[in-house]
Amino acid sequence: MLLALLLLMRIGQAFTNWDGADFEVYRRAAASWVSSGNPYAYAGDSGLATYRYAPWFAALWIPFGGVPREPLLIGWVIVLLGMTAAIMVSLVRQHGPVAIPLALLGGCLLVSTTAGGNIQALLVGALYFGIHRRSGPFWVGVAASIKIFPILYVIPWLRQGEWRKAAMAVGVMAALYAPLLLFRLPPAALDPGAEYWPSTWLWAGVAVAAVVAAVVVARTRYAWLAAGAATILTIPRLLAVDYSMILPAVGPSADRVGSDRVLVGRHVERVDGA
């Protein structure tokens, strides 16, 4: 009940107390690209308003340059809320009533950034609905070109010997990031933000430990959960909403895909033993 009330409060905030801060970063990057030829030209105050994603996402906003701000923001928020609702419904359909608390918590986390127009809900949704499909490597690569750490979702593929999938995800990410080399970047765009931790060394230690643990666990049925946890723990600017990056690990068909290779291996062992 408490999570449901919190979710309703977050939704109310998205429609009544929004500032569209992240939304403005996207629009400003597109406008900067048109006016100066560089989507990264605006550094913002202390780097907080700096565009940090791959160039393609800024390019998507260029056609909307002439659309009034408020209608565009409303439409964008509706899209984000729609994706959040789709993830929540899917969680309950996939895992039954036991997933209701996770769905409500995930919804609260994603809606918490909707007032700013952050892309997090679409990012998580693309991974949640796409990562366990044939097109999974494409969605991992696209997500990593927005916020690089989802690339760690390739760990289960690497440990299971699915090299083509892992290479495709990395290749998509690299191809989408490649045009970044054509632009001059402000220092703020290259700052990982590890100062949010007590020390950079502490963050680095936690990140390395998380990746190593994910690699070790990746041969078990918990491979996707371990990869999701590593994705979260390697983020330097760890905010509450970043915990929503665990949701793709329990997306549609996650249990089947994550354990197929383990089950096949056990079956071969039984046949050989016979």
Backbone as CSV, one residue per row, in Angstrom:
resi,resn,N_x,N_y,N_z,CA_x,CA_y,CA_z,C_x,C_y,C_z
1,MET,0.829,-1.207,0.000,0.000,0.000,0.000,0.865,1.260,0.000
2,LEU,1.937,1.224,0.816,2.824,2.381,0.895,3.493,2.652,-0.454
3,LEU,3.931,1.578,-1.125,4.559,1.746,-2.433,3.561,2.273,-3.450
4,ALA,2.317,1.841,-3.375,1.286,2.325,-4.295,1.037,3.814,-4.090
5,LEU,0.967,4.240,-2.832,0.773,5.663,-2.543,1.969,6.487,-3.015
6,LEU,3.167,5.942,-2.807,4.366,6.652,-3.257,4.373,6.794,-4.776
7,LEU,3.938,5.753,-5.471,3.878,5.809,-6.924,2.901,6.890,-7.384
8,LEU,1.738,6.956,-6.747,0.748,7.987,-7.107,1.308,9.384,-6.855
9,MET,2.052,9.552,-5.771,2.673,10.849,-5.484,3.680,11.210,-6.570
10,ARG,4.470,10.236,-7.006,5.458,10.491,-8.053,4.794,10.868,-9.370
11,ILE,3.694,10.179,-9.688,2.974,10.503,-10.919,2.402,11.918,-10.844
12,GLY,1.860,12.264,-9.675,1.349,13.619,-9.502,2.437,14.661,-9.674
13,GLN,3.622,14.361,-9.166,4.742,15.286,-9.319,5.120,15.457,-10.775
14,ALA,5.046,14.372,-11.527,5.427,14.427,-12.940,4.548,15.389,-13.719
15,PHE,3.306,15.566,-13.274,2.384,16.425,-14.012,2.171,17.796,-13.371
16,THR,2.588,17.972,-12.127,2.311,19.236,-11.443,3.561,20.026,-11.061
17,ASN,4.691,19.348,-10.897,5.881,20.041,-10.398,7.093,19.707,-11.247
18,TRP,6.910,19.805,-12.554,8.011,19.437,-13.428,8.854,20.652,-13.798
19,ASP,10.125,20.397,-14.049,11.008,21.457,-14.536,11.604,21.104,-15.895
20,GLY,11.489,19.827,-16.286,12.005,19.432,-17.590,13.490,19.662,-17.742
21,ALA,14.261,19.527,-16.654,15.686,19.847,-16.693,16.437,18.984,-17.705
22,ASP,16.246,17.684,-17.649,16.937,16.796,-18.591,16.386,16.963,-20.006
23,PHE,15.094,17.168,-20.101,14.454,17.444,-21.375,15.107,18.639,-22.054
24,GLU,15.420,19.674,-21.244,16.068,20.874,-21.795,17.480,20.576,-22.279
25,VAL,18.171,19.676,-21.578,19.520,19.300,-22.011,19.468,18.688,-23.407
26,TYR,18.495,17.833,-23.654,18.373,17.190,-24.959,18.043,18.218,-26.047
27,ARG,17.080,19.076,-25.746,16.690,20.080,-26.734,17.826,21.070,-27.005
28,ARG,18.546,21.437,-25.936,19.644,22.397,-26.087,20.777,21.788,-26.919
29,ALA,21.013,20.499,-26.745,22.056,19.842,-27.539,21.690,19.868,-29.019
30,ALA,20.416,19.610,-29.318,19.970,19.644,-30.713,20.089,21.050,-31.283
31,ALA,19.660,22.039,-30.505,19.741,23.430,-30.969,21.187,23.858,-31.152
32,SER,22.061,23.415,-30.247,23.480,23.752,-30.346,24.100,23.124,-31.585
33,TRP,23.666,21.927,-31.916,24.174,21.255,-33.111,23.794,22.042,-34.364
34,VAL,22.570,22.530,-34.383,22.099,23.295,-35.539,22.812,24.636,-35.649
35,SER,22.988,25.314,-34.503,23.541,26.672,-34.525,25.061,26.722,-34.603
36,SER,25.735,25.779,-33.897,27.195,25.829,-33.832,27.876,24.610,-34.444
37,GLY,27.097,23.605,-34.783,27.690,22.404,-35.335,28.256,21.464,-34.299
38,ASN,27.946,21.707,-33.013,28.487,20.882,-31.937,27.421,20.697,-30.853
39,PRO,26.860,19.497,-30.703,25.837,19.289,-29.667,26.390,19.362,-28.253
40,TYR,27.716,19.336,-28.110,28.335,19.354,-26.789,28.856,20.740,-26.400
41,ALA,28.496,21.749,-27.160,29.088,23.072,-26.958,28.697,23.692,-25.630
42,TYR,27.499,23.405,-25.134,27.041,24.038,-23.900,27.449,23.195,-22.699
43,ALA,28.265,23.775,-21.823,28.757,23.033,-20.662,27.828,23.153,-19.470
44,GLY,27.035,24.243,-19.401,26.104,24.419,-18.297,26.803,24.844,-17.018
45,ASP,26.026,24.994,-15.967,26.562,25.388,-14.670,27.201,24.176,-13.992
46,SER,28.487,24.239,-13.795,29.254,23.158,-13.154,29.064,21.827,-13.861
47,GLY,28.750,21.893,-15.147,28.609,20.679,-15.927,27.301,19.945,-15.745
48,LEU,26.400,20.468,-14.902,25.156,19.760,-14.620,24.240,19.692,-15.832
49,ALA,24.340,20.674,-16.711,23.467,20.686,-17.884,24.205,20.250,-19.147
50,THR,25.317,19.568,-18.975,26.115,19.126,-20.116,25.482,17.903,-20.774
51,TYR,25.426,17.913,-22.093,24.948,16.743,-22.836,26.073,15.715,-22.863
52,ARG,25.797,14.474,-22.434,26.834,13.457,-22.282,26.602,12.212,-23.127
53,TYR,25.509,12.167,-23.882,25.176,10.948,-24.612,25.814,10.951,-25.998
54,ALA,25.646,9.831,-26.709,26.141,9.755,-28.082,25.392,10.759,-28.961
55,PRO,26.020,11.221,-30.038,25.414,12.275,-30.871,24.056,11.918,-31.461
56,TRP,23.814,10.640,-31.739,22.580,10.270,-32.437,21.336,10.694,-31.666
57,PHE,21.404,10.663,-30.322,20.221,11.011,-29.543,19.906,12.494,-29.657
58,ALA,20.950,13.320,-29.716,20.726,14.757,-29.928,20.129,14.997,-31.308
59,ALA,20.580,14.216,-32.289,20.064,14.378,-33.654,18.574,14.083,-33.727
60,LEU,18.095,13.164,-32.900,16.666,12.829,-32.906,15.793,14.019,-32.517
61,TRP,16.354,14.954,-31.750,15.578,16.091,-31.282,15.585,17.264,-32.256
62,ILE,16.445,17.226,-33.244,16.540,18.351,-34.186,15.224,18.617,-34.907
63,PRO,14.502,17.594,-35.405,13.240,17.879,-36.098,12.179,18.538,-35.225
64,PHE,12.343,18.480,-33.895,11.346,19.057,-32.987,11.729,20.460,-32.528
65,GLY,12.746,21.035,-33.175,13.226,22.347,-32.760,12.173,23.436,-32.827
66,GLY,11.242,23.326,-33.753,10.226,24.354,-33.894,8.962,24.105,-33.109
67,VAL,8.895,22.989,-32.390,7.702,22.660,-31.608,7.749,23.410,-30.275
68,PRO,6.647,24.064,-29.869,6.623,24.760,-28.574,7.016,23.843,-27.423
69,ARG,7.676,24.403,-26.439,8.241,23.609,-25.354,7.196,22.795,-24.595
70,GLU,6.129,23.422,-24.132,5.186,22.746,-23.256,4.481,21.552,-23.911
71,PRO,3.930,21.696,-25.115,3.309,20.517,-25.742,4.307,19.375,-25.962
72,LEU,5.544,19.733,-26.336,6.555,18.710,-26.561,6.912,18.008,-25.258
73,LEU,7.044,18.775,-24.181,7.368,18.184,-22.882,6.234,17.279,-22.397
74,ILE,5.012,17.720,-22.567,3.863,16.901,-22.160,3.858,15.578,-22.927
75,GLY,4.067,15.659,-24.232,4.110,14.438,-25.036,5.225,13.508,-24.614
76,TRP,6.394,14.083,-24.316,7.544,13.294,-23.885,7.271,12.607,-22.547
77,VAL,6.669,13.336,-21.613,6.348,12.767,-20.304,5.336,11.641,-20.442
78,ILE,4.361,11.795,-21.318,3.375,10.734,-21.539,4.050,9.475,-22.073
79,VAL,5.005,9.646,-22.980,5.752,8.498,-23.507,6.511,7.792,-22.374
80,LEU,7.174,8.569,-21.523,7.939,7.993,-20.414,7.031,7.249,-19.438
81,LEU,5.898,7.863,-19.108,4.956,7.211,-18.194,4.358,5.956,-18.828
82,GLY,4.109,6.010,-20.132,3.580,4.843,-20.830,4.541,3.672,-20.776
83,MET,5.832,3.941,-20.973,6.825,2.874,-20.900,6.925,2.331,-19.476
84,THR,6.880,3.220,-18.492,6.920,2.784,-17.101,5.758,1.854,-16.796
85,ALA,4.555,2.228,-17.244,3.375,1.388,-17.020,3.520,0.041,-17.717
86,ALA,4.070,0.040,-18.924,4.245,-1.212,-19.667,5.187,-2.157,-18.924
87,ILE,6.266,-1.618,-18.353,7.208,-2.450,-17.592,6.530,-3.035,-16.359
88,MET,5.770,-2.196,-15.649,5.095,-2.651,-14.429,4.093,-3.763,-14.732
89,VAL,3.289,-3.575,-15.762,2.303,-4.586,-16.135,2.990,-5.882,-16.548
90,SER,4.062,-5.768,-17.312,4.784,-6.942,-17.769,5.389,-7.724,-16.603
91,LEU,5.933,-7.011,-15.619,6.510,-7.681,-14.454,5.484,-8.567,-13.756
92,VAL,4.291,-8.027,-13.559,3.250,-8.783,-12.859,2.752,-9.938,-13.730
93,ARG,2.638,-9.704,-15.032,2.180,-10.780,-15.922,3.207,-11.914,-15.998
94,GLN,4.487,-11.550,-15.971,5.537,-12.560,-16.097,5.724,-13.364,-14.818
95,HIS,5.639,-12.685,-13.676,6.020,-13.326,-12.423,4.884,-13.446,-11.414
96,GLY,3.705,-12.949,-11.761,2.562,-13.094,-10.885,2.516,-12.071,-9.761
97,PRO,1.592,-12.235,-8.824,1.413,-11.261,-7.728,2.660,-11.017,-6.898
98,VAL,3.559,-12.012,-6.852,4.778,-11.833,-6.061,5.617,-10.673,-6.577
99,ALA,5.432,-10.284,-7.843,6.218,-9.211,-8.450,5.594,-7.834,-8.246
100,ILE,4.437,-7.767,-7.609,3.775,-6.466,-7.433,4.654,-5.471,-6.667
101,PRO,5.280,-5.857,-5.540,6.160,-4.889,-4.856,7.299,-4.398,-5.744
102,LEU,7.909,-5.316,-6.510,9.002,-4.909,-7.409,8.479,-3.972,-8.496
103,ALA,7.289,-4.272,-9.027,6.711,-3.420,-10.062,6.428,-2.023,-9.517
104,LEU,5.886,-1.950,-8.318,5.590,-0.650,-7.716,6.871,0.121,-7.412
105,LEU,7.866,-0.586,-6.871,9.133,0.075,-6.568,9.811,0.555,-7.843
106,GLY,9.830,-0.313,-8.870,10.416,0.091,-10.143,9.694,1.275,-10.743
107,GLY,8.355,1.262,-10.641,7.581,2.389,-11.138,7.915,3.682,-10.416
108,CYS,8.059,3.599,-9.095,8.420,4.791,-8.308,9.768,5.344,-8.738
109,LEU,10.728,4.462,-8.927,12.072,4.900,-9.314,12.060,5.577,-10.678
110,LEU,11.356,4.980,-11.637,11.339,5.533,-12.990,10.547,6.830,-13.058
111,VAL,9.420,6.865,-12.374,8.595,8.077,-12.403,9.300,9.237,-11.694
112,SER,10.205,8.913,-10.762,10.894,9.977,-10.015,11.697,10.900,-10.923
113,THR,12.082,10.405,-12.116,12.846,11.250,-13.033,12.001,11.798,-14.174
114,THR,10.720,11.447,-14.171,9.857,11.873,-15.264,9.647,13.373,-15.260
115,ALA,9.584,13.979,-14.069,9.391,15.423,-13.989,10.520,16.172,-14.691
116,GLY,11.700,15.592,-14.699,12.820,16.209,-15.403,12.899,15.792,-16.861
117,GLY,12.077,14.831,-17.245,12.093,14.364,-18.634,13.269,13.478,-18.956
118,ASN,13.854,12.842,-17.930,15.017,11.980,-18.177,14.607,10.743,-18.967
119,ILE,15.493,10.255,-19.810,15.211,9.134,-20.702,15.230,7.781,-19.999
120,GLN,15.484,7.748,-18.704,15.701,6.481,-17.997,14.603,5.449,-18.253
121,ALA,13.349,5.843,-18.258,12.267,4.870,-18.450,12.365,4.194,-19.817
122,LEU,12.680,4.953,-20.856,12.831,4.359,-22.187,14.074,3.491,-22.261
123,LEU,15.126,3.906,-21.583,16.367,3.131,-21.567,16.131,1.774,-20.907
124,VAL,15.514,1.791,-19.735,15.228,0.553,-19.025,14.233,-0.294,-19.811
125,GLY,13.242,0.356,-20.413,12.246,-0.368,-21.187,12.841,-1.066,-22.397
126,ALA,13.754,-0.388,-23.084,14.399,-0.991,-24.257,15.158,-2.258,-23.855
127,LEU,15.828,-2.209,-22.712,16.553,-3.378,-22.230,15.595,-4.447,-21.704
128,TYR,14.605,-4.011,-20.964,13.665,-4.950,-20.348,12.943,-5.786,-21.404
129,PHE,12.436,-5.114,-22.442,11.666,-5.827,-23.463,12.542,-6.400,-24.581
130,GLY,13.791,-5.916,-24.690,14.601,-6.324,-25.826,15.765,-7.234,-25.552
131,ILE,16.321,-7.198,-24.339,17.597,-7.858,-24.099,17.517,-9.373,-24.240
132,HIS,16.378,-9.956,-23.981,16.251,-11.410,-24.034,15.676,-11.904,-25.358
133,ARG,15.625,-11.037,-26.349,15.176,-11.409,-27.686,16.385,-11.561,-28.612
134,ARG,16.135,-11.965,-29.842,17.218,-12.083,-30.812,17.906,-10.744,-31.046
135,SER,17.114,-9.681,-30.927,17.662,-8.337,-31.138,18.341,-7.779,-29.892
136,GLY,18.497,-8.622,-28.855,19.071,-8.169,-27.595,20.388,-7.409,-27.717
137,PRO,21.357,-7.907,-28.492,22.628,-7.182,-28.617,22.458,-5.760,-29.146
138,PHE,21.514,-5.582,-30.060,21.266,-4.233,-30.584,20.793,-3.312,-29.473
139,TRP,19.852,-3.770,-28.652,19.310,-2.924,-27.592,20.340,-2.642,-26.509
140,VAL,21.188,-3.607,-26.216,22.259,-3.358,-25.245,23.209,-2.296,-25.788
141,GLY,23.567,-2.398,-27.066,24.459,-1.407,-27.667,23.860,-0.024,-27.692
142,VAL,22.574,0.068,-28.019,21.901,1.371,-28.033,21.849,1.960,-26.631
143,ALA,21.472,1.138,-25.648,21.400,1.627,-24.268,22.765,2.093,-23.784
144,ALA,23.817,1.356,-24.137,25.168,1.724,-23.711,25.647,3.006,-24.380
145,SER,25.062,3.377,-25.520,25.445,4.629,-26.158,24.769,5.827,-25.484
146,ILE,23.806,5.547,-24.609,23.160,6.607,-23.829,23.842,6.717,-22.463
147,LYS,23.880,5.613,-21.756,24.566,5.547,-20.460,25.415,4.286,-20.505
148,ILE,26.692,4.427,-20.606,27.606,3.376,-21.061,27.550,2.098,-20.242
149,PHE,27.174,2.160,-18.974,27.303,0.996,-18.099,26.381,-0.174,-18.429
150,PRO,25.261,0.011,-19.116,24.483,-1.174,-19.528,25.247,-2.150,-20.421
151,ILE,26.421,-1.757,-20.920,27.207,-2.690,-21.740,27.599,-3.913,-20.914
152,LEU,27.551,-3.807,-19.590,27.893,-4.950,-18.742,26.862,-6.068,-18.846
153,TYR,25.746,-5.795,-19.482,24.768,-6.857,-19.717,25.279,-7.868,-20.752
154,VAL,26.452,-7.648,-21.318,27.033,-8.662,-22.216,27.718,-9.780,-21.425
155,ILE,27.912,-9.600,-20.128,28.658,-10.585,-19.334,28.063,-11.992,-19.436
156,PRO,26.736,-12.173,-19.317,26.218,-13.543,-19.464,26.534,-14.156,-20.819
157,TRP,26.485,-13.357,-21.871,26.813,-13.873,-23.208,28.283,-14.290,-23.289
158,LEU,29.157,-13.480,-22.719,30.578,-13.800,-22.740,30.857,-15.100,-21.994
159,ARG,30.266,-15.261,-20.818,30.523,-16.446,-20.012,29.899,-17.703,-20.615
160,GLN,28.850,-17.511,-21.410,28.184,-18.649,-22.023,28.725,-18.941,-23.423
161,GLY,29.775,-18.207,-23.816,30.397,-18.444,-25.105,29.633,-17.904,-26.289
162,GLU,28.691,-17.001,-26.049,27.927,-16.393,-27.140,28.654,-15.128,-27.594
163,TRP,29.818,-15.362,-28.201,30.717,-14.274,-28.557,30.091,-13.322,-29.586
164,ARG,29.317,-13.871,-30.503,28.730,-13.032,-31.550,27.784,-11.998,-30.959
165,LYS,26.983,-12.417,-29.991,26.057,-11.478,-29.359,26.813,-10.368,-28.627
166,ALA,27.832,-10.761,-27.862,28.614,-9.774,-27.125,29.314,-8.810,-28.077
167,ALA,29.900,-9.351,-29.150,30.604,-8.496,-30.118,29.640,-7.550,-30.820
168,MET,28.430,-8.035,-31.106,27.454,-7.183,-31.773,27.038,-6.013,-30.876
169,ALA,26.835,-6.300,-29.590,26.456,-5.237,-28.650,27.555,-4.187,-28.550
170,VAL,28.791,-4.634,-28.408,29.918,-3.701,-28.330,30.065,-2.932,-29.642
171,GLY,29.866,-3.632,-30.765,29.979,-2.983,-32.069,28.941,-1.899,-32.273
172,VAL,27.690,-2.168,-31.860,26.634,-1.159,-31.974,26.963,0.053,-31.113
173,MET,27.406,-0.200,-29.880,27.777,0.909,-28.997,28.902,1.737,-29.613
174,ALA,29.933,1.069,-30.120,31.082,1.770,-30.697,30.672,2.576,-31.925
175,ALA,29.813,1.995,-32.764,29.383,2.699,-33.974,28.585,3.951,-33.631
176,LEU,27.771,3.872,-32.597,26.962,5.027,-32.213,27.792,6.095,-31.505
177,TYR,28.838,5.673,-30.816,29.706,6.643,-30.144,30.742,7.247,-31.098
178,ALA,31.061,6.569,-32.184,32.154,6.989,-33.065,32.045,8.447,-33.532
179,PRO,30.862,8.938,-33.927,30.779,10.336,-34.376,31.163,11.347,-33.307
180,LEU,31.201,10.917,-32.044,31.598,11.815,-30.958,32.996,12.367,-31.186
181,LEU,33.845,11.608,-31.882,35.225,12.036,-32.139,35.299,13.250,-33.054
182,LEU,34.199,13.570,-33.707,34.173,14.709,-34.620,33.952,16.027,-33.895
183,PHE,33.618,15.967,-32.619,33.253,17.165,-31.875,34.251,17.467,-30.758
184,ARG,34.335,18.731,-30.426,35.140,19.149,-29.281,34.275,19.048,-28.032
185,LEU,34.755,18.309,-27.036,33.968,18.066,-25.832,34.447,18.950,-24.684
186,PRO,33.520,19.510,-23.917,33.921,20.260,-22.719,34.407,19.290,-21.651
187,PRO,35.269,19.729,-20.752,35.779,18.826,-19.706,34.663,18.155,-18.909
188,ALA,33.559,18.870,-18.697,32.468,18.312,-17.903,31.880,17.065,-18.551
189,ALA,31.919,16.991,-19.871,31.353,15.842,-20.573,32.187,14.589,-20.349
190,LEU,33.443,14.745,-19.974,34.341,13.609,-19.755,34.513,13.268,-18.289
191,ASP,33.877,14.028,-17.409,33.996,13.805,-15.977,33.099,12.634,-15.564
192,PRO,33.654,11.546,-15.047,32.819,10.393,-14.689,31.911,10.647,-13.497
193,GLY,32.231,11.665,-12.704,31.376,11.982,-11.568,31.610,11.110,-10.358
194,ALA,32.776,10.501,-10.262,33.051,9.612,-9.130,33.201,10.370,-7.818
195,GLU,33.216,11.715,-7.877,33.294,12.487,-6.642,32.032,12.325,-5.795
196,TYR,31.000,11.711,-6.351,29.805,11.415,-5.575,30.096,10.352,-4.510
197,TRP,31.155,9.587,-4.717,31.587,8.597,-3.743,32.565,9.250,-2.757
198,PRO,32.767,8.641,-1.579,33.756,9.202,-0.641,35.135,9.354,-1.260
199,SER,35.488,8.442,-2.172,36.753,8.559,-2.890,36.639,7.828,-4.216
200,THR,37.429,8.266,-5.198,37.434,7.608,-6.502,37.925,6.176,-6.389
201,TRP,38.873,5.948,-5.481,39.410,4.596,-5.306,38.353,3.636,-4.770
202,LEU,37.492,4.145,-3.884,36.424,3.311,-3.353,35.465,2.911,-4.463
203,TRP,35.091,3.893,-5.304,34.208,3.588,-6.432,34.857,2.562,-7.367
204,ALA,36.135,2.771,-7.689,36.837,1.853,-8.594,36.889,0.447,-8.013
205,GLY,37.133,0.348,-6.710,37.192,-0.965,-6.069,35.853,-1.679,-6.104
206,VAL,34.794,-0.941,-5.809,33.451,-1.529,-5.841,33.096,-1.953,-7.264
207,ALA,33.435,-1.114,-8.241,33.118,-1.418,-9.638,33.823,-2.684,-10.109
208,VAL,35.117,-2.789,-9.812,35.888,-3.968,-10.226,35.351,-5.215,-9.542
209,ALA,35.069,-5.114,-8.245,34.553,-6.260,-7.506,33.199,-6.705,-8.065
210,ALA,32.358,-5.743,-8.433,31.035,-6.066,-8.979,31.149,-6.790,-10.314
211,VAL,32.063,-6.325,-11.163,32.249,-6.968,-12.466,32.796,-8.374,-12.300
212,VAL,33.793,-8.538,-11.437,34.375,-9.866,-11.198,33.304,-10.819,-10.663
213,ALA,32.500,-10.349,-9.711,31.443,-11.192,-9.148,30.433,-11.581,-10.220
214,ALA,30.095,-10.623,-11.101,29.144,-10.913,-12.171,29.695,-11.963,-13.122
215,VAL,30.991,-11.902,-13.416,31.623,-12.886,-14.296,31.583,-14.273,-13.653
216,VAL,31.837,-14.342,-12.355,31.836,-15.623,-11.649,30.436,-16.235,-11.629
217,VAL,29.435,-15.392,-11.387,28.058,-15.874,-11.248,27.400,-16.131,-12.596
218,ALA,28.013,-15.637,-13.676,27.359,-15.649,-14.992,27.143,-17.037,-15.571
219,ARG,27.682,-18.086,-14.969,27.433,-19.441,-15.452,26.274,-20.100,-14.704
220,THR,25.595,-19.339,-13.862,24.477,-19.869,-13.087,23.168,-19.264,-13.579
221,ARG,22.076,-19.671,-12.969,20.764,-19.146,-13.341,20.592,-17.685,-12.926
222,TYR,21.535,-17.170,-12.143,21.460,-15.784,-11.687,22.327,-14.858,-12.535
223,ALA,22.657,-15.298,-13.731,23.568,-14.531,-14.592,23.064,-13.122,-14.858
224,TRP,21.804,-12.991,-15.218,21.279,-11.669,-15.578,21.161,-10.761,-14.362
225,LEU,20.781,-11.343,-13.224,20.714,-10.533,-12.006,22.107,-10.017,-11.633
226,ALA,23.110,-10.853,-11.778,24.483,-10.438,-11.468,24.938,-9.341,-12.417
227,ALA,24.602,-9.468,-13.692,24.976,-8.434,-14.657,24.266,-7.121,-14.354
228,GLY,22.990,-7.225,-13.951,22.254,-6.015,-13.587,22.838,-5.337,-12.364
229,ALA,23.222,-6.148,-11.374,23.834,-5.581,-10.172,25.157,-4.912,-10.503
230,ALA,25.947,-5.525,-11.377,27.217,-4.915,-11.785,26.975,-3.610,-12.518
231,THR,25.944,-3.571,-13.343,25.610,-2.336,-14.054,25.335,-1.203,-13.074
232,ILE,24.615,-1.519,-12.010,24.279,-0.498,-11.006,25.517,-0.057,-10.235
233,LEU,26.309,-1.013,-9.762,27.416,-0.703,-8.858,28.598,-0.048,-9.551
234,THR,28.640,-0.065,-10.882,29.736,0.599,-11.584,29.403,2.039,-11.978
235,ILE,28.176,2.478,-11.729,27.785,3.841,-12.086,28.394,4.827,-11.098
236,PRO,29.217,5.776,-11.556,29.866,6.712,-10.624,28.873,7.657,-9.957
237,ARG,27.910,8.141,-10.723,26.910,9.069,-10.186,25.675,8.272,-9.759
238,LEU,25.815,7.411,-8.789,24.747,6.498,-8.414,23.625,7.242,-7.697
239,LEU,22.462,7.283,-8.360,21.266,7.900,-7.807,20.224,6.806,-7.576
240,ALA,19.172,7.143,-6.845,18.146,6.144,-6.547,17.576,5.533,-7.814
241,VAL,17.348,6.360,-8.836,16.734,5.854,-10.064,17.609,4.828,-10.770
242,ASP,18.913,4.868,-10.538,19.814,3.923,-11.202,19.558,2.480,-10.775
243,TYR,18.929,2.299,-9.622,18.614,0.930,-9.198,17.583,0.285,-10.118
244,SER,16.900,1.084,-10.920,15.945,0.522,-11.881,16.649,-0.280,-12.976
245,MET,17.973,-0.163,-13.075,18.719,-0.917,-14.084,18.737,-2.416,-13.800
246,ILE,18.206,-2.827,-12.653,18.115,-4.261,-12.364,16.898,-4.873,-13.049
247,LEU,15.930,-4.066,-13.435,14.677,-4.585,-13.982,14.858,-5.418,-15.259
248,PRO,15.757,-5.021,-16.193,15.926,-5.870,-17.387,16.353,-7.298,-17.073
249,ALA,16.979,-7.509,-15.929,17.436,-8.850,-15.564,16.276,-9.811,-15.331
250,VAL,15.090,-9.280,-15.034,13.925,-10.132,-14.785,12.858,-9.896,-15.847
251,GLY,13.283,-9.450,-17.016,12.362,-9.183,-18.104,11.809,-10.449,-18.728
252,PRO,10.971,-10.304,-19.752,10.350,-11.470,-20.402,11.374,-12.501,-20.856
253,SER,11.134,-13.746,-20.505,11.974,-14.885,-20.889,13.353,-14.869,-20.246
254,ALA,13.569,-14.013,-19.243,14.901,-13.924,-18.628,15.328,-15.241,-18.015
255,ASP,14.417,-15.919,-17.299,14.781,-17.176,-16.650,15.187,-18.228,-17.673
256,ARG,14.409,-18.308,-18.760,14.707,-19.316,-19.777,16.032,-19.032,-20.461
257,VAL,16.224,-17.768,-20.896,17.448,-17.428,-21.619,18.659,-17.531,-20.719
258,GLY,18.519,-17.083,-19.470,19.666,-17.087,-18.574,20.099,-18.473,-18.148
259,SER,19.190,-19.467,-18.259,19.545,-20.790,-17.762,19.631,-21.847,-18.852
260,ASP,19.299,-21.484,-20.090,19.307,-22.459,-21.178,20.625,-23.195,-21.268
261,ARG,21.711,-22.425,-21.254,23.019,-23.046,-21.472,23.404,-23.939,-20.304
262,VAL,23.026,-23.490,-19.085,23.317,-24.314,-17.917,22.568,-25.633,-18.004
263,LEU,21.271,-25.578,-18.378,20.467,-26.788,-18.471,20.983,-27.714,-19.566
264,VAL,21.374,-27.147,-20.700,21.905,-27.958,-21.789,23.188,-28.660,-21.336
265,GLY,24.045,-27.919,-20.626,25.287,-28.507,-20.145,25.040,-29.673,-19.207
266,ARG,24.034,-29.530,-18.328,23.722,-30.613,-17.403,23.164,-31.822,-18.150
267,HIS,22.373,-31.545,-19.182,21.807,-32.643,-19.967,22.920,-33.447,-20.662
268,VAL,23.899,-32.721,-21.205,25.031,-33.395,-21.868,25.805,-34.223,-20.873
269,GLU,25.978,-33.701,-19.637,26.709,-34.441,-18.631,25.992,-35.748,-18.296
270,ARG,24.626,-35.664,-18.186,23.877,-36.875,-17.861,23.981,-37.914,-18.974
271,VAL,23.917,-37.446,-20.231,24.036,-38.366,-21.370,25.403,-39.031,-21.384
272,ASP,26.462,-38.209,-21.180,27.807,-38.768,-21.174,27.977,-39.764,-20.032
273,GLY,27.381,-39.414,-18.881,27.516,-40.279,-17.725,26.816,-41.617,-17.924
274,ALA,25.730,-41.562,-18.704,24.999,-42.791,-18.979,25.819,-43.697,-19.890
